Amino acid sequence: STWGCLALAASGDSQVRFCTMNINYYGPRSTSFSSRSLGSLPNRSSLYRASSGGFQPGLYRSSFSALSNSPLSTSTPFLLPLLPALEIDPKLHQIRTEEKEQIKGLNNQFASFIDKVRKLEQQNKVLETQLQLLKGKDQYKSNVGRIMTAHSQPLKQQIDMLNQDKMKLQNELDQTQTFLEELKSQYEEEINHRNQLENEFVVTKKDLDDIYLQKVDVESKLESITNEIKYLKKLFEEEIKELQSQIQNAMITVEMDNSRELEMKNIIDEVKEQYKTMIAKSRDETEQWYKNKIDDIVRQTQKHNDGMKSIKVQIAELTRYAQHVNGEIEALKNQRANLENAVTSAEEQGDQAVQ
């Protein structure tokens, strides 16, 4: 056969055939035909090959296809005069069998596809009918809006209350922060005052150390002067004794124009009294000066001791006040943290209520 035909089932009882015919010309007397089906069939070589000596293949090749709505017989009379003595390809039977199987498979797939389309059309009609029936029924008007309004009204009231509480807490937080800032400034002032007092304490301690050194120096000077007085006293006593011995050994009589005798004993007594008076006066003045100096040093020391006690008392009071302020600051910090947590919790509750 020189024609290959593909029959496909369509809607209704009509059939469509797709036929192809390939003619290979190898010369003026050489002609061959091949059958090819439409679709994804593989290319085939010539099914019929003419044999004639002396001619080379490849001069030219032509193909044509025909579409017919009626079956074409493979034994068409007008093809017979054109066919020479043909040689049958040994693979022809196998190729024809494969093509038939492929055509059967395609026909089955197309038929199943048509069945699916019909089923879908029927389902579509059923659904349209159900839709029309549903549209014809009375529609129920839901009360979702009123239910949501009734449910959201108390939530809105809660949100308003939470917002008011939030504003109150925010005001309290602002007041607490202001009070905390005031306490912080007072604390800084007290710290500065404490530092100033500590500096004054250091200066006073330095002055006290200087006064103590001066006291030690004065005491050492007093001791040296006392020793010197004792030394001079002994020296004067020795000189007096020496003068007395000289007077007793000389026994000199002095005569004056007025004929009065000079009594050496009275002169010696007067000199002794003068020296004693000078020594006593010098000793009294020295003792009084050192006593006054020591009293001044004692008064200054007492004054500095009183100042140190007062400074210590002030430092203790400032320490207690600083501890009290620190306790208040910690309490305010805790109160602030609690207020912030309350504000955060109120905001979260408000957000949850809104959602």
C-alpha positions as CSV (number, residue, x, y, z in Angstrom):
1,S,0.0,0.0,0.0
2,T,1.3,3.5,-0.8
3,W,-1.0,5.4,1.6
4,G,-0.9,5.5,5.4
5,C,-4.1,6.8,7.1
6,L,-5.0,7.9,10.7
7,A,-8.6,7.6,11.8
8,L,-9.6,9.8,14.8
9,A,-12.9,9.6,16.6
10,A,-14.7,13.0,16.7
11,S,-17.9,14.2,18.1
12,G,-20.8,12.3,16.5
13,D,-20.3,9.4,14.1
14,S,-18.1,11.1,11.5
15,Q,-14.5,10.1,11.1
16,V,-11.6,12.1,9.9
17,R,-8.6,10.5,8.1
18,F,-5.2,12.1,7.7
19,C,-3.2,10.6,4.9
20,T,0.3,11.2,3.7
21,M,2.2,10.0,0.7
22,N,5.9,10.4,0.1
23,I,7.3,9.8,-3.4
24,N,11.0,9.4,-3.8
25,Y,12.4,10.0,-7.3
26,Y,15.7,8.4,-8.0
27,G,15.5,8.8,-11.7
28,P,13.0,8.9,-14.5
29,R,12.0,5.3,-13.9
30,S,12.6,4.9,-10.2
31,T,9.7,5.7,-7.9
32,S,9.1,4.8,-4.2
33,F,6.4,5.5,-1.6
34,S,6.4,5.8,2.2
35,S,3.7,6.0,4.7
36,R,3.9,8.6,7.6
37,S,1.3,9.4,10.2
38,L,0.6,12.7,11.8
39,G,1.6,13.4,15.4
40,S,4.8,12.5,17.1
41,L,5.7,9.4,15.0
42,P,9.3,8.9,14.0
43,N,10.5,9.7,10.5
44,R,10.6,6.7,8.2
45,S,12.7,5.9,5.2
46,S,11.2,4.8,2.0
47,L,8.9,1.8,2.4
48,Y,9.2,0.9,-1.2
49,R,12.4,1.1,-3.0
50,A,12.7,0.6,-6.8
51,S,15.7,-1.1,-8.2
52,S,17.2,-0.2,-11.6
53,G,20.7,-0.4,-12.7
54,G,22.8,2.6,-13.6
55,F,20.9,5.3,-11.6
56,Q,22.1,7.1,-8.4
57,P,19.7,8.2,-5.7
58,G,19.3,11.8,-4.5
59,L,18.3,13.6,-7.6
60,Y,15.3,15.1,-5.9
61,R,12.5,14.3,-3.4
62,S,8.9,15.5,-3.2
63,S,6.1,14.9,-0.7
64,F,2.5,15.8,-0.5
65,S,-0.3,15.1,2.0
66,A,-4.1,14.9,1.6
67,L,-6.9,15.4,4.0
68,S,-10.1,13.6,3.3
69,N,-13.4,13.3,5.2
70,S,-14.2,9.9,3.5
71,P,-12.2,6.7,3.7
72,L,-9.5,6.2,1.0
73,S,-8.8,2.7,-0.2
74,T,-5.3,1.6,-0.5
75,S,-6.0,-0.1,-3.8
76,T,-7.0,3.1,-5.7
77,P,-7.0,2.2,-9.5
78,F,-5.3,5.4,-10.7
79,L,-2.1,4.5,-8.7
80,L,-1.6,1.1,-10.3
81,P,-0.3,2.3,-13.7
82,L,2.3,4.4,-11.9
83,L,3.7,1.6,-9.8
84,P,6.6,-0.3,-11.3
85,A,7.8,-3.7,-10.1
86,L,8.3,-3.0,-6.4
87,E,10.5,-4.6,-3.8
88,I,8.9,-5.0,-0.4
89,D,10.9,-3.6,2.6
90,P,11.4,-6.4,5.2
91,K,10.7,-3.8,8.1
92,L,7.4,-2.8,6.6
93,H,5.2,-5.2,8.6
94,Q,6.9,-4.2,11.9
95,I,6.6,-0.5,11.1
96,R,2.9,-0.8,10.1
97,T,2.2,-2.8,13.3
98,E,3.8,-0.1,15.5
99,E,1.9,2.7,13.7
100,K,-1.4,0.8,14.2
101,E,-0.7,0.4,17.9
102,Q,0.2,4.1,18.3
103,I,-3.0,5.1,16.4
104,K,-5.0,2.9,18.7
105,G,-3.4,4.5,21.7
106,L,-4.1,8.0,20.5
107,N,-7.7,7.0,19.6
108,N,-8.2,5.6,23.1
109,Q,-6.7,8.8,24.7
110,F,-8.9,11.0,22.6
111,A,-12.0,9.0,23.4
112,S,-11.3,9.1,27.1
113,F,-10.7,12.9,26.8
114,I,-14.1,13.3,25.1
115,D,-15.7,11.2,27.9
116,K,-14.2,13.5,30.5
117,V,-15.4,16.6,28.7
118,R,-18.9,15.2,28.6
119,K,-18.8,14.3,32.3
120,L,-17.6,17.8,33.2
121,E,-20.4,19.3,31.1
122,Q,-22.9,17.2,32.9
123,Q,-21.5,18.2,36.3
124,N,-21.5,21.9,35.2
125,K,-25.2,21.6,34.3
126,V,-26.0,20.0,37.6
127,L,-24.1,22.7,39.5
128,E,-25.8,25.5,37.5
129,T,-29.2,23.9,38.4
130,Q,-28.3,23.8,42.1
131,L,-27.1,27.4,41.9
132,Q,-30.4,28.5,40.4
133,L,-32.3,26.6,43.1
134,L,-30.2,28.2,45.8
135,K,-30.7,31.6,44.4
136,G,-34.5,31.0,44.3
137,K,-34.6,30.4,48.1
138,D,-35.1,33.2,50.6
139,Q,-31.8,34.6,51.8
140,Y,-31.1,34.7,55.5
141,K,-29.9,38.1,56.9
142,S,-27.4,37.5,59.7
143,N,-27.1,39.5,62.8
144,V,-23.3,39.5,62.8
145,G,-23.1,43.3,62.7
146,R,-25.3,43.7,65.8
147,I,-23.6,40.9,67.6
148,M,-20.2,42.4,66.9
149,T,-21.4,45.8,68.0
150,A,-22.8,44.4,71.2
151,H,-19.6,42.5,71.8
152,S,-17.3,45.4,70.9
153,Q,-19.1,48.0,73.0
154,P,-17.9,46.8,76.4
155,L,-14.5,46.3,74.9
156,K,-14.4,49.9,73.7
157,Q,-15.4,50.9,77.3
158,Q,-12.6,48.8,78.6
159,I,-10.2,50.5,76.2
160,D,-11.4,53.9,77.2
161,M,-10.9,53.0,80.9
162,L,-7.5,51.6,80.2
163,N,-6.6,54.7,78.3
164,Q,-7.7,56.8,81.3
165,D,-5.7,54.6,83.6
166,K,-2.7,54.9,81.2
167,M,-3.0,58.7,81.4
168,K,-3.1,58.6,85.2
169,L,-0.2,56.3,85.4
170,Q,1.7,58.5,82.9
171,N,1.0,61.6,85.0
172,E,2.1,59.7,88.1
173,L,5.2,58.5,86.3
174,D,6.0,62.1,85.2
175,Q,5.5,63.4,88.7
176,T,7.7,60.6,90.1
177,Q,10.4,61.3,87.5
178,T,10.3,65.0,88.5
179,F,10.5,64.2,92.2
180,L,13.3,61.7,91.4
181,E,15.2,64.4,89.5
182,E,14.7,66.8,92.5
183,L,16.0,64.2,94.8
184,K,18.9,63.5,92.5
185,S,19.8,67.2,92.4
186,Q,19.6,67.3,96.2
187,Y,21.7,64.2,96.5
188,E,24.3,65.8,94.2
189,E,24.3,69.0,96.3
190,E,24.7,66.9,99.4
191,I,27.5,65.0,97.8
192,N,29.2,68.3,96.9
193,H,28.7,69.6,100.4
194,R,30.1,66.4,101.8
195,N,33.1,66.7,99.5
196,Q,33.6,70.3,100.6
197,L,33.4,69.3,104.3
198,E,35.8,66.5,103.7
199,N,38.2,69.0,102.1
200,E,37.7,71.3,105.1
201,F,38.3,68.4,107.4
202,V,41.6,67.6,105.6
203,V,42.7,71.2,105.8
204,T,41.7,71.4,109.5
205,K,43.5,68.1,110.2
206,K,46.6,69.6,108.5
207,D,46.3,72.7,110.6
208,L,45.9,70.6,113.7
209,D,49.0,68.6,112.8
210,D,50.8,71.9,112.3
211,I,49.6,73.1,115.7
212,Y,50.6,69.9,117.3
213,L,54.0,70.2,115.8
214,Q,54.2,73.8,117.1
215,K,53.1,72.6,120.5
216,V,55.9,70.0,120.5
217,D,58.3,72.7,119.4
218,V,57.1,75.1,122.1
219,E,57.4,72.4,124.7
220,S,60.9,71.6,123.6
221,K,61.7,75.3,123.7
222,L,60.1,75.6,127.2
223,E,62.2,72.7,128.4
224,S,65.3,74.2,127.0
225,I,64.5,77.7,128.5
226,T,63.7,76.0,131.8
227,N,67.1,74.2,131.7
228,E,68.7,77.5,130.8
229,I,67.0,79.2,133.8
230,K,68.2,76.5,136.1
231,Y,71.7,76.9,134.6
232,L,71.7,80.7,135.1
233,K,70.3,80.3,138.6
234,K,73.1,78.0,139.5
235,L,75.6,80.3,137.8
236,F,74.3,83.3,139.7
237,E,74.4,81.4,143.0
238,E,78.0,80.5,142.3
239,E,78.9,84.1,141.4
240,I,77.2,85.3,144.6
241,K,79.1,82.8,146.6
242,E,82.3,83.9,144.9
243,L,81.6,87.5,145.6
244,Q,80.8,86.8,149.2
245,S,84.1,84.9,149.6
246,Q,86.0,87.8,148.0
247,I,84.3,90.3,150.3
248,Q,85.0,88.3,153.4
249,N,88.7,87.8,152.4
250,A,89.4,91.4,151.3
251,M,88.2,93.2,154.4
252,I,88.5,96.6,152.7
253,T,87.5,99.7,154.4
254,V,86.4,102.6,152.3
255,E,86.5,106.0,153.7
256,M,84.5,108.8,152.2
257,D,84.7,112.6,152.5
258,N,81.6,112.6,154.6
259,S,83.3,110.2,157.0
260,R,80.8,107.5,156.6
261,E,81.7,103.9,156.4
262,L,80.5,101.9,153.5
263,E,79.0,98.7,154.7
264,M,79.8,96.1,152.1
265,K,77.3,93.7,153.6
266,N,74.4,96.0,152.7
267,I,75.7,96.5,149.2
268,I,76.0,92.7,148.7
269,D,72.6,92.2,150.1
270,E,71.2,94.8,147.7
271,V,73.0,93.2,144.8
272,K,71.7,89.9,145.9
273,E,68.2,91.2,146.1
274,Q,68.4,92.9,142.7
275,Y,69.6,89.7,141.1
276,K,67.0,87.7,142.9
277,T,64.4,90.1,141.8
278,M,65.6,90.0,138.2
279,I,65.8,86.2,138.2
280,A,62.3,85.9,139.8
281,K,60.9,88.5,137.4
282,S,62.5,86.8,134.4
283,R,61.3,83.4,135.6
284,D,57.8,84.7,136.2
285,E,57.7,86.4,132.8
286,T,59.0,83.3,131.1
287,E,56.6,81.0,132.9
288,Q,53.7,83.4,132.2
289,W,54.6,83.7,128.6
290,Y,54.9,79.9,128.1
291,K,51.8,79.4,130.2
292,N,49.9,81.8,128.0
293,K,51.4,80.2,124.9
294,I,50.4,76.7,126.1
295,D,46.9,78.0,127.0
296,D,46.6,79.4,123.5
297,I,47.7,76.1,122.0
298,V,45.3,74.2,124.3
299,R,42.5,76.5,123.4
300,Q,43.3,76.2,119.7
301,T,43.6,72.4,120.1
302,Q,40.3,72.3,121.9
303,K,38.7,74.5,119.3
304,H,40.0,72.3,116.5
305,N,38.9,69.2,118.5
306,D,35.4,70.7,118.8
307,G,35.5,71.5,115.1
308,M,36.6,68.0,114.3
309,K,33.8,66.6,116.5
310,S,31.3,68.9,114.8
311,I,32.6,67.9,111.4
312,K,32.4,64.2,112.3
313,V,28.8,64.7,113.5
314,Q,28.0,66.5,110.3
315,I,29.6,63.7,108.2
316,A,27.6,61.1,110.2
317,E,24.4,63.1,109.6
318,L,25.2,63.5,105.9
319,T,26.0,59.8,105.7
320,R,22.7,58.9,107.3
321,Y,20.9,61.4,105.1
322,A,22.7,60.0,102.0
323,Q,21.6,56.5,103.0
324,H,18.1,57.7,103.5
325,V,18.1,59.5,100.1
326,N,19.5,56.3,98.5
327,G,16.8,54.3,100.0
328,E,14.2,56.7,98.7
329,I,15.8,56.7,95.3
330,E,15.7,52.9,95.2
331,A,12.1,52.9,96.3
332,L,11.2,55.5,93.6
333,K,13.1,53.3,91.0
334,N,11.1,50.3,92.1
335,Q,7.9,52.4,92.0
336,R,8.8,53.7,88.5
337,A,9.5,50.1,87.3
338,N,6.2,49.0,88.7
339,L,4.4,51.9,87.0
340,E,6.2,51.1,83.7
341,N,5.2,47.5,84.0
342,A,1.6,48.5,84.7
343,V,1.6,50.8,81.7
344,T,3.0,48.1,79.5
345,S,0.4,45.6,80.8
346,A,-2.4,48.1,80.2
347,E,-1.2,48.7,76.7
348,E,-1.0,45.0,76.0
349,Q,-4.5,44.5,77.4
350,G,-5.7,47.4,75.3
351,D,-4.1,45.9,72.1
352,Q,-5.6,42.5,72.9
353,A,-9.0,44.0,73.5
354,V,-8.8,45.9,70.2
355,Q,-7.8,42.7,68.4
